[in-house]
Amino acid sequence: MKRLRKRFDDVAADYERIVTEEAKYSAYVRVPARIVELLPLNGAASVLDLACGTGLSSLAFFDAGFDVTGVDLSPGMIEIARQRPFRRLICQSIEEDLDVPDASFDAAVALGVLEFIKRPGKLLNQIAGKLKAGGVCGLTVPQKSPSAEANIGIHTYTHDEFMSLIDRRSLELLEVESFFGYTKHGEDVQYSAFFLRRTAA
């Protein structure tokens, strides 16, 4: 975890250029835009942005007038994110117990991070617990790729592998979208974006 924190601290100042121009990363636009469409609250929504980085993944939420709480393990990323209108920013690993109230968010996103998570099932349970009944979440997951796992060192998943991590009593699948995720070290990573809804308690 310390190594991952240092990696993101080291690139924080240039992070947005790297991911948008070099890596061609697009999930920060596609997934939040769909979450906004799924929320009928028009300005009254509260959103939990997990691994928020500099705040790219919350731009659509700010534009919609939503209240956003961001969580990221990198102090360097958090410092840059303070320039954006987050309601609250928390510097911690999202693999630890999240320092936010249960059942308090209308939506959550975790973009570009599940490939690094060691215990994804625990994180998914936490996300479910932080959502209100009927709340939605958007998660990006790299599609199964032995070459990406070997060359980049990330976790990748088949559809069934990822769905096996979800507690169907608390989260129901709404839809899945597949698209190009990013390029790293010459490896193209394909994403599946899972959109889920918190079932009634």
N, CA, C and O of each residue as an XYZ file, in Angstrom:
804
protein
N       0.821     -1.205      0.000
C       0.000      0.000      0.000
C       0.861      1.263      0.000
O       0.537      2.245     -0.669
N       1.974      1.229      0.766
C       2.870      2.377      0.785
C       3.458      2.618     -0.598
O       3.632      3.763     -1.018
N       3.764      1.532     -1.303
C       4.320      1.664     -2.651
C       3.306      2.288     -3.596
O       3.657      3.147     -4.405
N       2.042      1.859     -3.500
C       0.995      2.416     -4.354
C       0.774      3.890     -4.025
O       0.618      4.708     -4.932
N       0.758      4.238     -2.740
C       0.591      5.630     -2.333
C       1.709      6.490     -2.908
O       1.455      7.573     -3.435
N       2.939      6.013     -2.808
C       4.069      6.785     -3.322
C       3.989      6.942     -4.831
O       4.316      8.000     -5.368
N       3.552      5.881     -5.522
C       3.434      5.955     -6.972
C       2.486      7.077     -7.384
O       2.784      7.842     -8.302
N       1.354      7.173     -6.710
C       0.389      8.206     -7.069
C       0.803      9.579     -6.556
O       0.524     10.584     -7.211
N       1.456      9.647     -5.414
C       1.994     10.930     -4.954
C       2.987     11.492     -5.966
O       2.989     12.690     -6.251
N       3.830     10.614     -6.504
C       4.883     11.043     -7.417
C       4.335     11.611     -8.729
O       4.970     12.465     -9.347
N       3.160     11.142     -9.154
C       2.621     11.610    -10.439
C       1.454     12.577    -10.273
O       0.859     12.994    -11.267
N       1.119     12.939     -9.045
C      -0.089     13.728     -8.795
C      -0.134     15.014     -9.614
O      -1.170     15.349    -10.188
N       0.981     15.731     -9.670
C       0.994     17.021    -10.358
C       0.730     16.884    -11.855
O       0.204     17.804    -12.481
N       1.090     15.750    -12.421
C       0.947     15.549    -13.868
C      -0.072     14.469    -14.202
O      -0.176     14.038    -15.350
N      -0.821     14.035    -13.198
C      -1.709     12.877    -13.338
C      -2.755     13.059    -14.444
O      -2.955     12.165    -15.266
N      -3.409     14.202    -14.458
C      -4.515     14.369    -15.411
C      -4.022     14.344    -16.850
O      -4.689     13.783    -17.720
N      -2.877     14.937    -17.112
C      -2.323     14.878    -18.470
C      -1.940     13.448    -18.831
O      -2.191     12.999    -19.949
N      -1.337     12.738    -17.897
C      -0.904     11.368    -18.168
C      -2.091     10.473    -18.522
O      -2.052      9.741    -19.511
N      -3.145     10.538    -17.706
C      -4.244      9.594    -17.941
C      -5.104      9.974    -19.139
O      -5.614      9.095    -19.834
N      -5.273     11.261    -19.388
C      -6.143     11.655    -20.493
C      -5.421     11.667    -21.830
O      -5.993     11.255    -22.839
N      -4.172     12.133    -21.859
C      -3.459     12.268    -23.122
C      -2.633     11.026    -23.460
O      -2.647     10.567    -24.602
N      -1.925     10.488    -22.490
C      -1.057      9.344    -22.768
C      -1.812      8.021    -22.694
O      -1.708      7.193    -23.599
N      -2.569      7.821    -21.621
C      -3.266      6.543    -21.434
C      -4.603      6.477    -22.171
O      -5.176      5.398    -22.323
N      -5.105      7.637    -22.632
C      -6.395      7.698    -23.340
C      -7.549      7.181    -22.461
O      -8.501      6.579    -22.958
N      -7.445      7.424    -21.180
C      -8.438      6.965    -20.196
C      -9.764      7.694    -20.406
O      -9.779      8.916    -20.551
N     -10.868      6.961    -20.422
C     -12.166      7.585    -20.705
C     -13.236      7.276    -19.660
O     -14.317      7.864    -19.688
N     -12.946      6.363    -18.745
C     -13.985      5.944    -17.795
C     -14.482      7.095    -16.935
O     -15.635      7.088    -16.503
N     -13.629      8.087    -16.678
C     -14.024      9.202    -15.825
C     -15.122     10.056    -16.460
O     -15.794     10.823    -15.769
N     -15.303      9.922    -17.774
C     -16.385     10.618    -18.470
C     -17.600      9.707    -18.606
O     -18.719     10.115    -18.293
N     -17.391      8.483    -19.069
C     -18.487      7.588    -19.428
C     -19.302      7.132    -18.227
O     -20.530      7.207    -18.243
N     -18.632      6.666    -17.199
C     -19.362      6.058    -16.084
C     -20.119      7.100    -15.254
O     -21.300      6.890    -14.981
N     -19.499      8.213    -14.838
C     -20.269      9.207    -14.091
C     -21.455      9.772    -14.880
O     -22.503     10.058    -14.301
N     -21.293      9.935    -16.201
C     -22.408     10.439    -17.008
C     -23.599      9.490    -16.927
O     -24.744      9.936    -16.862
N     -23.335      8.191    -16.930
C     -24.433      7.219    -16.831
C     -25.044      7.229    -15.435
O     -26.258      7.090    -15.289
N     -24.215      7.391    -14.412
C     -24.742      7.481    -13.046
C     -25.680      8.678    -12.918
O     -26.736      8.570    -12.296
N     -25.307      9.811    -13.497
C     -26.178     10.994    -13.460
C     -27.520     10.686    -14.110
O     -28.563     11.122    -13.624
N     -27.494      9.934    -15.209
C     -28.746      9.565    -15.880
C     -29.597      8.643    -15.018
O     -30.826      8.698    -15.077
N     -28.961      7.807    -14.227
C     -29.697      6.840    -13.406
C     -30.285      7.458    -12.136
O     -31.143      6.859    -11.489
N     -29.821      8.650    -11.788
C     -30.298      9.296    -10.573
C     -31.362     10.333    -10.920
O     -31.090     11.259    -11.684
N     -32.562     10.194    -10.375
C     -33.644     11.123    -10.700
C     -33.742     12.290     -9.726
O     -34.822     12.854     -9.553
N     -32.640     12.662     -9.090
C     -32.735     13.588     -7.955
C     -32.423     15.036     -8.299
O     -32.692     15.923     -7.489
N     -31.873     15.297     -9.456
C     -31.675     16.663     -9.946
C     -31.112     17.633     -8.915
O     -31.803     18.532     -8.437
N     -29.848     17.429     -8.588
C     -29.174     18.376     -7.715
C     -29.184     18.020     -6.253
O     -28.488     18.660     -5.465
N     -29.960     17.005     -5.855
C     -30.059     16.665     -4.444
C     -29.262     15.416     -4.089
O     -29.323     14.955     -2.949
N     -28.521     14.862     -5.032
C     -27.852     13.585     -4.794
C     -26.546     13.752     -4.032
O     -25.849     14.758     -4.165
N     -26.233     12.736     -3.228
C     -24.937     12.658     -2.554
C     -24.174     11.484     -3.159
O     -24.726     10.398     -3.337
N     -22.891     11.715     -3.475
C     -22.088     10.732     -4.192
C     -20.810     10.453     -3.426
O     -20.184     11.363     -2.883
N     -20.429      9.184     -3.389
C     -19.174      8.752     -2.797
C     -18.232      8.352     -3.932
O     -18.493      7.385     -4.648
N     -17.139      9.095     -4.093
C     -16.157      8.828     -5.141
C     -14.949      8.155     -4.496
O     -14.159      8.796     -3.803
N     -14.823      6.856     -4.735
C     -13.763      6.066     -4.127
C     -12.542      6.017     -5.034
O     -12.655      5.729     -6.225
N     -11.366      6.301     -4.461
C     -10.139      6.490     -5.240
C     -10.354      7.654     -6.200
O     -10.168      7.525     -7.410
N     -10.744      8.778     -5.643
C     -11.148      9.947     -6.430
C      -9.995     10.613     -7.156
O     -10.223     11.381     -8.091
N      -8.761     10.339     -6.750
C      -7.627     10.982     -7.402
C      -7.721     12.495     -7.306
O      -7.985     13.045     -6.236
N      -7.505     13.158     -8.421
C      -7.555     14.622     -8.455
C      -8.973     15.166     -8.618
O      -9.188     16.378     -8.587
N      -9.936     14.261     -8.792
C     -11.322     14.690     -8.936
C     -11.883     14.580    -10.329
O     -13.014     15.002    -10.570
N     -11.120     14.021    -11.265
C     -11.626     13.869    -12.632
C     -12.943     13.114    -12.670
O     -13.862     13.489    -13.398
N     -13.032     12.044    -11.879
C     -14.210     11.181    -11.929
C     -15.451     11.826    -11.324
O     -16.539     11.254    -11.392
N     -15.302     13.005    -10.735
C     -16.467     13.693    -10.159
C     -16.898     14.923    -10.953
O     -17.830     15.618    -10.548
N     -16.244     15.203    -12.063
C     -16.589     16.411    -12.822
C     -18.061     16.434    -13.215
O     -18.718     17.469    -13.103
N     -18.585     15.293    -13.678
C     -19.998     15.248    -14.077
C     -20.917     15.468    -12.881
O     -21.998     16.039    -13.022
N     -20.494     15.021    -11.721
C     -21.317     15.202    -10.517
C     -21.324     16.664    -10.074
O     -22.359     17.187     -9.659
N     -20.178     17.313    -10.164
C     -20.141     18.743     -9.838
C     -21.036     19.527    -10.792
O     -21.776     20.415    -10.369
N     -20.967     19.196    -12.080
C     -21.786     19.885    -13.079
C     -23.279     19.700    -12.810
O     -24.092     20.576    -13.102
N     -23.623     18.528    -12.241
C     -25.035     18.240    -11.941
C     -25.476     18.844    -10.611
O     -26.653     18.768    -10.258
N     -24.547     19.441     -9.873
C     -24.893     20.047     -8.604
C     -24.960     19.073     -7.442
O     -25.562     19.383     -6.414
N     -24.353     17.894     -7.584
C     -24.389     16.890     -6.521
C     -23.356     17.199     -5.435
O     -22.352     17.866     -5.686
N     -23.619     16.706     -4.240
C     -22.658     16.776     -3.132
C     -21.761     15.549     -3.207
O     -22.255     14.421     -3.193
N     -20.450     15.753     -3.286
C     -19.528     14.646     -3.499
C     -18.529     14.544     -2.349
O     -17.912     15.530     -1.948
N     -18.392     13.339     -1.839
C     -17.348     13.008     -0.877
C     -16.312     12.155     -1.595
O     -16.650     11.121     -2.172
N     -15.063     12.578     -1.564
C     -14.001     11.855     -2.228
C     -13.076     11.173     -1.241
O     -12.779     11.711     -0.175
N     -12.621      9.974     -1.607
C     -11.688      9.216     -0.769
C     -10.519      8.786     -1.634
O     -10.715      8.240     -2.719
N      -9.299      9.030     -1.161
C      -8.118      8.580     -1.896
C      -6.969      8.383     -0.916
O      -6.863      9.106      0.075
N      -6.106      7.402     -1.193
C      -5.003      7.122     -0.274
C      -3.821      8.055     -0.461
O      -2.931      8.084      0.389
N      -3.781      8.828     -1.558
C      -2.626      9.658     -1.877
C      -2.808     11.095     -1.394
O      -3.704     11.788     -1.876
N      -1.980     11.563     -0.448
C      -2.065     12.965     -0.026
C      -1.832     13.933     -1.187
O      -2.441     15.002     -1.234
N      -0.957     13.567     -2.121
C      -0.709     14.424     -3.271
C      -1.941     14.591     -4.138
O      -2.230     15.694     -4.601
N      -2.668     13.509     -4.363
C      -3.908     13.578     -5.141
C      -4.966     14.401     -4.406
O      -5.643     15.239     -5.003
N      -5.097     14.153     -3.111
C      -6.084     14.876     -2.313
C      -5.816     16.370     -2.347
O      -6.751     17.165     -2.434
N      -4.547     16.763     -2.278
C      -4.197     18.184     -2.292
C      -4.678     18.859     -3.564
O      -5.180     19.982     -3.518
N      -4.530     18.188     -4.698
C      -5.013     18.754     -5.961
C      -6.540     18.726     -6.006
O      -7.164     19.658     -6.512
N      -7.141     17.658     -5.479
C      -8.609     17.546     -5.481
C      -9.255     18.666     -4.667
O     -10.415     19.006     -4.900
N      -8.519     19.243     -3.717
C      -9.074     20.340     -2.901
C      -9.418     21.565     -3.736
O     -10.152     22.440     -3.278
N      -8.903     21.636     -4.940
C      -9.224     22.752     -5.831
C     -10.611     22.606     -6.445
O     -11.109     23.526     -7.094
N     -11.232     21.445     -6.236
C     -12.561     21.188     -6.789
C     -13.589     21.167     -5.655
O     -13.227     20.984     -4.493
N     -14.876     21.354     -5.991
C     -15.888     21.580     -4.945
C     -16.408     20.313     -4.259
O     -17.618     20.093     -4.200
N     -15.516     19.493     -3.749
C     -15.940     18.352     -2.953
C     -16.564     18.837     -1.646
O     -16.106     19.818     -1.059
N     -17.588     18.158     -1.204
C     -18.149     18.461      0.116
C     -17.179     18.036      1.199
O     -17.032     18.714      2.216
N     -16.510     16.898      0.975
C     -15.554     16.378      1.942
C     -14.522     15.532      1.210
O     -14.856     14.823      0.261
N     -13.272     15.605      1.649
C     -12.208     14.763      1.117
C     -11.558     14.007      2.268
O     -11.256     14.583      3.313
N     -11.346     12.714      2.063
C     -10.783     11.843      3.095
C      -9.557     11.159      2.515
O      -9.626     10.546      1.449
N      -8.439     11.261      3.212
C      -7.211     10.614      2.763
C      -7.047      9.290      3.502
O      -6.594      9.255      4.646
N      -7.421      8.206      2.834
C      -7.285      6.868      3.391
C      -7.385      5.848      2.267
O      -7.864      6.162      1.177
N      -6.934      4.634      2.532
C      -7.113      3.552      1.580
C      -8.575      3.118      1.570
O      -9.210      3.034      2.621
N      -9.103      2.844      0.382
C     -10.486      2.378      0.311
C     -10.598      0.910      0.698
O     -11.703      0.370      0.763
N      -9.463      0.254      0.957
C      -9.504     -1.123      1.442
C      -9.663     -1.192      2.953
O      -9.886     -2.269      3.507
N      -9.550     -0.049      3.625
C      -9.804      0.028      5.059
C     -11.273      0.383      5.279
O     -11.978      0.732      4.332
N     -11.733      0.295      6.527
C     -13.108      0.686      6.833
C     -13.300      2.148      6.450
O     -12.546      3.015      6.892
N     -14.300      2.418      5.635
C     -14.511      3.759      5.109
C     -15.079      4.689      6.174
O     -16.034      4.349      6.873
N     -14.482      5.856      6.283
C     -14.851      6.820      7.319
C     -16.014      7.700      6.861
O     -15.915      8.926      6.843
N     -17.117      7.046      6.492
C     -18.338      7.747      6.107
C     -19.525      6.977      6.679
O     -19.425      5.769      6.891
N     -20.646      7.655      6.932
C     -21.794      6.966      7.528
C     -22.404      5.916      6.605
O     -22.370      6.054      5.382
N     -22.958      4.875      7.202
C     -23.673      3.861      6.436
C     -24.969      4.435      5.871
O     -25.549      5.368      6.424
N     -25.404      3.856      4.759
C     -26.707      4.170      4.147
C     -26.919      5.669      3.974
O     -27.994      6.192      4.267
N     -25.873      6.362      3.491
C     -25.947      7.826      3.415
C     -25.720      8.391      2.017
O     -25.748      9.609      1.841
N     -25.495      7.537      1.020
C     -25.188      8.034     -0.322
C     -26.185      7.514     -1.352
O     -26.633      6.369     -1.298
N     -26.515      8.398     -2.292
C     -27.390      8.020     -3.399
C     -26.629      7.287     -4.493
O     -27.218      6.539     -5.273
N     -25.317      7.504     -4.549
C     -24.510      6.866     -5.598
C     -23.071      6.747     -5.126
O     -22.628      7.461     -4.226
N     -22.352      5.826     -5.758
C     -20.925      5.660     -5.514
C     -20.257      5.245     -6.814
O     -20.863      4.577     -7.652
N     -19.008      5.647     -6.974
C     -18.205      5.184     -8.102
C     -16.839      4.740     -7.592
O     -16.311      5.289     -6.625
N     -16.280      3.738     -8.261
C     -14.913      3.289     -8.023
C     -14.333      2.991     -9.397
O     -14.539      1.912     -9.952
N     -13.607      3.962     -9.937
C     -13.143      3.888    -11.325
C     -11.627      3.755    -11.379
O     -10.906      4.487    -10.700
N     -11.154      2.824    -12.185
C      -9.729      2.661    -12.368
C      -8.995      2.201    -11.131
O      -7.804      2.475    -10.981
N      -9.689      1.500    -10.231
C      -9.042      1.112     -8.972
C      -9.189     -0.366     -8.639
O      -8.333     -0.926     -7.953
N     -10.253     -1.011     -9.107
C     -10.471     -2.404     -8.712
C      -9.362     -3.334     -9.205
O      -9.191     -4.432     -8.675
N      -8.613     -2.898    -10.215
C      -7.498     -3.706    -10.676
C      -6.361     -3.787     -9.664
O      -5.470     -4.627     -9.790
N      -6.395     -2.903     -8.651
C      -5.345     -2.885     -7.630
C      -5.809     -3.437     -6.277
O      -5.005     -3.573     -5.356
N      -7.095     -3.752     -6.156
C      -7.666     -4.116     -4.861
C      -7.388     -5.580     -4.538
O      -7.607     -6.461     -5.369
N      -6.905     -5.828     -3.324
C      -6.569     -7.193     -2.919
C      -7.785     -7.977     -2.444
O      -7.851     -9.193     -2.620
N      -8.749     -7.281     -1.842
C      -9.965     -7.947     -1.345
C     -11.199     -7.248     -1.919
O     -11.887     -6.517     -1.206
N     -11.477     -7.470     -3.197
C     -12.591     -6.756     -3.835
C     -13.944     -7.063     -3.223
O     -14.817     -6.196     -3.193
N     -14.139     -8.301     -2.728
C     -15.420     -8.630     -2.120
C     -15.715     -7.774     -0.907
O     -16.849     -7.338     -0.712
N     -14.708     -7.532     -0.096
C     -14.880     -6.673      1.077
C     -15.237     -5.255      0.660
O     -16.119     -4.634      1.253
N     -14.555     -4.739     -0.361
C     -14.860     -3.385     -0.833
C     -16.281     -3.290     -1.357
O     -16.984     -2.320     -1.074
N     -16.714     -4.289     -2.122
C     -18.073     -4.269     -2.657
C     -19.115     -4.287     -1.542
O     -20.143     -3.618     -1.642
N     -18.857     -5.041     -0.497
C     -19.771     -5.052      0.644
C     -19.807     -3.693      1.327
O     -20.865     -3.234      1.757
N     -18.643     -3.051      1.423
C     -18.608     -1.713      2.018
C     -19.418     -0.723      1.185
O     -20.189      0.073      1.721
N     -19.231     -0.784     -0.133
C     -19.975      0.122     -1.011
C     -21.474     -0.068     -0.816
O     -22.219      0.903     -0.689
N     -21.907     -1.318     -0.792
C     -23.331     -1.595     -0.590
C     -23.817     -1.001      0.726
O     -24.915     -0.449      0.801
N     -22.993     -1.117      1.759
C     -23.389     -0.610      3.066
C     -23.469      0.896      3.143
O     -24.194      1.428      3.984
N     -22.741      1.602      2.285
C     -22.748      3.069      2.300
C     -23.860      3.656      1.454
O     -24.167      4.843      1.570
N     -24.474      2.833      0.597
C     -25.556      3.321     -0.258
C     -26.907      3.258      0.447
O     -27.181      2.339      1.219
N     -27.739      4.246      0.166
C     -29.140      4.187      0.585
C     -29.848      3.096     -0.218
O     -29.373      2.710     -1.287
N     -30.948      2.610      0.272
C     -31.760      1.676     -0.505
C     -32.153      2.346     -1.817
O     -32.664      3.466     -1.822
N     -31.914      1.657     -2.920
C     -32.182      2.223     -4.237
C     -31.022      2.990     -4.821
O     -31.066      3.382     -5.987
N     -29.965      3.217     -4.025
C     -28.789      3.912     -4.525
C     -28.063      3.104     -5.580
O     -28.194      1.880     -5.623
N     -27.297      3.772     -6.431
C     -26.627      3.100     -7.542
C     -25.112      3.293     -7.446
O     -24.625      4.254     -6.852
N     -24.386      2.354     -8.047
C     -22.937      2.501     -8.118
C     -22.442      2.095     -9.489
O     -23.054      1.275    -10.173
N     -21.314      2.688     -9.883
C     -20.653      2.367    -11.132
C     -19.216      1.974    -10.853
O     -18.474      2.714    -10.207
N     -18.824      0.802    -11.345
C     -17.497      0.253    -11.064
C     -16.856     -0.195    -12.361
O     -17.510     -0.833    -13.187
N     -15.580      0.130    -12.552
C     -14.869     -0.376    -13.721
C     -13.984     -1.543    -13.317
O     -13.312     -1.515    -12.286
N     -14.003     -2.574    -14.165
C     -13.239     -3.790    -13.909
C     -12.512     -4.177    -15.204
O     -13.155     -4.318    -16.244
N     -11.193     -4.350    -15.159
C     -10.498     -4.808    -16.363
C     -10.967     -6.203    -16.759
O     -11.052     -7.101    -15.922
N     -11.270     -6.375    -18.045
C     -11.692     -7.678    -18.529
C     -10.519     -8.661    -18.463
O      -9.353     -8.270    -18.531
N     -10.856     -9.936    -18.330
C      -9.839    -10.965    -18.120
C      -8.752    -10.902    -19.194
O      -9.029    -10.961    -20.392
N      -7.501    -10.782    -18.723
C      -6.376    -10.682    -19.638
C      -5.111    -11.158    -18.948
O      -4.509    -10.403    -18.184
N      -4.687    -12.405    -19.200
C      -3.431    -12.885    -18.614
C      -2.236    -12.004    -18.977
O      -1.325    -11.836    -18.166
N      -2.232    -11.444    -20.182
C      -1.099    -10.606    -20.572
C      -1.071     -9.311    -19.776
O       0.001     -8.852    -19.382
N      -2.249     -8.710    -19.530
C      -2.287     -7.489    -18.723
C      -1.863     -7.783    -17.286
O      -1.152     -6.994    -16.665
N      -2.305     -8.921    -16.770
C      -1.916     -9.284    -15.410
C      -0.402     -9.471    -15.315
O       0.216     -9.062    -14.332
N       0.189    -10.084    -16.330
C       1.632    -10.341    -16.315
C       2.439     -9.078    -16.606
O       3.439     -8.810    -15.939
N       2.006     -8.303    -17.600
C       2.803     -7.162    -18.050
C       2.629     -5.913    -17.196
O       3.565     -5.130    -17.034
N       1.428     -5.727    -16.649
C       1.157     -4.516    -15.883
C       1.043     -4.810    -14.390
O       1.250     -3.926    -13.558
N       0.715     -6.048    -14.061
C       0.585     -6.413    -12.657
C      -0.730     -6.013    -12.037
O      -0.774     -5.599    -10.879
N      -1.821     -6.132    -12.806
C      -3.144     -5.773    -12.299
C      -4.022     -7.022    -12.195
O      -3.721     -8.060    -12.785
N      -5.114     -6.901    -11.432
C      -6.108     -7.966    -11.351
C      -7.130     -7.750    -12.465
O      -7.611     -6.634    -12.662
N      -7.459     -8.813    -13.190
C      -8.495     -8.727    -14.211
C      -9.550     -9.800    -13.940
O      -9.291    -10.762    -13.217
N     -10.747     -9.633    -14.527
C     -11.871    -10.484    -14.161
C     -12.699    -10.854    -15.389
O     -12.855    -10.051    -16.309
N     -13.223    -12.067    -15.394
C     -14.319    -12.388    -16.297
C     -15.595    -11.820    -15.663
O     -15.620    -11.455    -14.488
N     -16.633    -11.758    -16.469
C     -17.926    -11.285    -15.960
C     -18.372    -12.138    -14.770
O     -18.787    -11.606    -13.741
N     -18.285    -13.441    -14.915
C     -18.751    -14.338    -13.847
C     -17.890    -14.234    -12.593
O     -18.406    -14.314    -11.479
N     -16.581    -14.056    -12.769
C     -15.705    -13.896    -11.607
C     -16.094    -12.665    -10.806
O     -16.164    -12.708     -9.577
N     -16.344    -11.573    -11.505
C     -16.707    -10.358    -10.779
C     -18.074    -10.497    -10.123
O     -18.246    -10.099     -8.971
N     -19.042    -11.050    -10.832
C     -20.386    -11.187    -10.271
C     -20.391    -12.110     -9.059
O     -21.243    -11.972     -8.182
N     -19.447    -13.054     -9.001
C     -19.387    -13.962     -7.849
C     -18.973    -13.231     -6.571
O     -19.178    -13.745     -5.471
N     -18.397    -12.045     -6.706
C     -17.977    -11.259     -5.547
C     -19.106    -10.417     -4.967
O     -18.987     -9.882     -3.865
N     -20.189    -10.306     -5.707
C     -21.280     -9.414     -5.308
C     -22.319    -10.167     -4.488
O     -22.766    -11.245     -4.879
N     -22.693     -9.603     -3.368
C     -23.767    -10.162     -2.551
C     -25.092     -9.770     -3.207
O     -25.516     -8.617     -3.123
N     -25.735    -10.727     -3.853
C     -26.968    -10.424     -4.606
C     -28.113     -9.987     -3.699
O     -29.113     -9.447     -4.173
N     -27.970    -10.217     -2.401
C     -29.029     -9.758     -1.485
C     -28.970     -8.251     -1.287
O     -29.962     -7.635     -0.897
N     -27.807     -7.651     -1.554
C     -27.657     -6.225     -1.301
C     -27.438     -5.401     -2.575
O     -27.719     -4.203     -2.587
N     -26.944     -6.022     -3.633
C     -26.704     -5.309     -4.887
C     -27.275     -6.104     -6.052
O     -27.048     -7.308     -6.168
N     -28.015     -5.419     -6.910
C     -28.539     -6.054     -8.109
C     -27.931     -5.400     -9.343
O     -27.705     -4.190     -9.374
N     -27.670     -6.216    -10.357
C     -27.056     -5.719    -11.578
C     -28.094     -5.004    -12.439
O     -29.161     -5.547    -12.727
N     -27.767     -3.786    -12.843
C     -28.628     -3.033    -13.751
C     -28.176     -3.207    -15.194
O     -28.988     -3.502    -16.072
N     -26.882     -3.026    -15.441
C     -26.361     -3.130    -16.797
C     -24.844     -3.221    -16.760
O     -24.206     -2.902    -15.756
N     -24.282     -3.665    -17.884
C     -22.835     -3.745    -18.051
C     -22.486     -3.119    -19.386
O     -23.160     -3.358    -20.388
N     -21.433     -2.319    -19.398
C     -20.958     -1.707    -20.640
C     -19.479     -2.052    -20.811
O     -18.709     -1.978    -19.853
N     -19.085     -2.427    -22.017
C     -17.686     -2.731    -22.300
C     -17.101     -1.650    -23.192
O     -17.756     -1.179    -24.121
N     -15.866     -1.258    -22.907
C     -15.203     -0.240    -23.707
C     -13.696     -0.271    -23.445
O     -13.238     -0.910    -22.497
N     -12.933      0.421    -24.289
C     -11.499      0.559    -24.091
C     -11.242      1.327    -22.800
O     -11.824      2.389    -22.578
N     -10.366      0.786    -21.947
C     -10.102      1.429    -20.666
C      -8.933      2.379    -20.711
O      -9.093      3.574    -20.465
N      -7.743      1.861    -21.026
C      -6.552      2.700    -21.090
C      -5.401      1.890    -21.671
O      -5.501      0.676    -21.845
N      -4.327      2.574    -21.961
C      -3.094      1.941    -22.423
C      -2.005      2.173    -21.384
O      -1.831      3.288    -20.892
N      -1.280      1.116    -21.056
C      -0.163      1.238    -20.121
C       0.949      0.291    -20.550
O       0.714     -0.902    -20.747
N       2.146      0.816    -20.693
C       3.311      0.034    -21.107
C       3.021     -0.773    -22.376
O       3.450     -1.918    -22.517
N       2.286     -0.148    -23.288
C       1.976     -0.795    -24.554
C       0.855     -1.812    -24.498
O       0.532     -2.428    -25.514
N       0.258     -2.000    -23.338
C      -0.834     -2.968    -23.165
C      -2.173     -2.229    -23.144
O      -2.371     -1.323    -22.335
N      -3.085     -2.616    -24.029
C      -4.436     -2.045    -24.025
C      -5.301     -2.823    -23.045
O      -5.422     -4.044    -23.138
N      -5.892     -2.109    -22.114
C      -6.766     -2.719    -21.115
C      -8.218     -2.408    -21.465
O      -8.603     -1.247    -21.607
N      -9.013     -3.466    -21.600
C     -10.436     -3.308    -21.879
C     -11.207     -3.331    -20.561
O     -10.902     -4.124    -19.671
N     -12.192     -2.468    -20.444
C     -12.987     -2.365    -19.230
C     -14.388     -2.959    -19.404
O     -14.966     -2.926    -20.490
N     -14.906     -3.494    -18.316
C     -16.342     -3.689    -18.147
C     -16.778     -2.728    -17.060
O     -16.198     -2.711    -15.974
N     -17.788     -1.934    -17.340
C     -18.361     -1.042    -16.333
C     -19.648     -1.688    -15.836
O     -20.594     -1.888    -16.598
N     -19.668     -2.009    -14.556
C     -20.845     -2.611    -13.933
C     -21.638     -1.528    -13.217
O     -21.090     -0.776    -12.410
N     -22.924     -1.453    -13.515
C     -23.820     -0.527    -12.839
C     -24.766     -1.354    -11.965
O     -25.476     -2.230    -12.459
N     -24.767     -1.069    -10.685
C     -25.486     -1.868     -9.703
C     -26.397     -0.978     -8.873
O     -26.160      0.221     -8.725
N     -27.448     -1.594     -8.332
C     -28.382     -0.860     -7.459
C     -28.482     -1.541     -6.110
O     -28.542     -2.767     -6.019
N     -28.499     -0.729     -5.060
C     -28.683     -1.243     -3.695
C     -30.131     -1.660     -3.536
O     -31.050     -0.871     -3.757
N     -30.320     -2.910     -3.149
C     -31.675     -3.400     -2.948
C     -32.235     -2.835     -1.651
O     -31.490     -2.306     -0.826
N     -33.520     -2.944     -1.476
C     -34.149     -2.462     -0.249
C     -33.628     -3.268      0.933
O     -33.417     -4.477      0.834
N     -33.429     -2.590      2.032
C     -32.909     -3.259      3.240
C     -33.927     -4.243      3.777
O     -33.677     -4.903      4.785
